[in-house]
Amino acid sequence: MNQTPDISVVISTYNRAGRVGDALARLLEQRGVRYEVIVVDNNSTDGTREVIELYVARSDGRLRYVFEGQQGVSHGRNAGVAVARAPLIAFTDDDMRMADDWLLKIKQAFDAHPELDYVGGKVLPLWLAPCPAWLTPQHWSPIALLDYGSQPLALDAERRQTLVTANFAIWRDAFDSVGGFSPLTQRTTNDVCSTEDSELQLRLWRSGIRGMYFPDIVGWAQVMPQRLTKDYHRRWHRRHGRCTALMRDEQFEESEAGRLFDIPAHLFRQMARGIGEWAVALLRRDEPEAFWRETRLRFFIGFIEQRYLDHRAAGGGVLHELSDFARAMMARAVKGGA
C-alpha cells in the first residue's frame, strides 16, 4: 500500500491467539476509507505472532505486525502509534468486533466537525455467558461497555464523560501533545482494572482539547464469563479507586473542608452517606442498587488505601494529620453556624 492512509488503527494484544484473528478479520473488512491496521504483540508467549502473520500475508499491505516487549496496554498502544503513518489514529482491542463502517463513520465525524480533536462511540455487549440479573447498565464500567444514548454529546473540561478507548479516534498531533497513554494507570496481565482511558482524557481536557460521542460509531465487546461475577466487579472498583487516587483529577480533589492523609474531606462524607444508601437498598432487596452502592464503597476504600500509603511513604505523621483535620472540621462547623 503506497498511498498514505487516512486512518491508522492500533490494536495491542497479549496471549489472545484464539481471539485476535477474528478481530483482525473484521478490521480488514472496513469500507469507504483508506486505512492501515497496526497490531502490536505485547510480548505474547502463545501463538499470537503466528496468527497475526497469517493475516498480514492476506492483507494486501494493510496490516502490519509490531512487537513490544514492555508489558502493558499503554506501552503496546504507544508503540503502535510510533509507527503509524496516518494523521488520524483509531484504537480498538482484540476482544472488540467493529461494524464494517466503523472507520467510515469516524472519518465522516471528523469531516463534519473539523473543530474536534477526538471522537468515540458506543461499545455494546457480546455476551459469552448469560448476563446476571444484577448486571444492569449501571454496572457496565468494569466490563468496558458504554452507551450514552442516541444523540451526539460534546466532551470537554466542562462536560466530562469518558469514552472507552476500545472505540476511540484522535488526531495524531493531539495525542502527541499530551504524551500518549501513561503506564501509571494502565492495564497489565494481572490487573482487573485500568484507568488509562480516563487518565488520557483528563490530560486532553486539561489541555483544552475537545471531543464528541457519536452514537453511530459502534463496536461490540466480547464479555468474558469471568467478568460477570461480583468478585470481579468488587476487585475492579477497589483498583479503580487506587488508580483514581494516582490521577489527581482537580475536580475530585477540591475540598473546602481540608484533607486527611491527603484525602479530600468530601470523600469521607460521601462514604458515610453511601453506607446508609447501601443499607437502604439491602433492606429493599434491590440487588442491582445494593451492589452498586457496595462497589462505590469499595472505590472509596481503594482511593483511601492508595492515598494513605502515599502519605506514609512521603513521611507524613498521623497525629499531626488528625489534629489539622480536626481543626479544619471545627472551622467549617463554626463558619456554617455563623
Secondary structure, DSSP 8 states (H G I E B T S, - for coil): --S--SEEEEEEESS-TTTHHHHHHHHTT--SS-EEEEEEE-S--SSHHHHHHHHHHTTTT-EEEEE--S-SHHHHHHHHHHH--SSEEEEEETTEEE-TTHHHHHHHHHHH-TT-SEEEEEEEEEESS---TT--GGG-GGGT-B---SS-EEESSSS-----TTSEEEEHHHHHHTTS--GGG---TT-S---HHHHHHHHHHHTT--EEEEEEEEEEEEE-GGGGSHHHHHHHHHHHHHHHHHH--HHHH--TT-EETTEEHHHHHHHHHHHHHHHHHHHTT-HHHHHHHHHHHHHHHHHHHHHHHHHHHTT--HHHHHHHHHHHHHHHHHHHH-
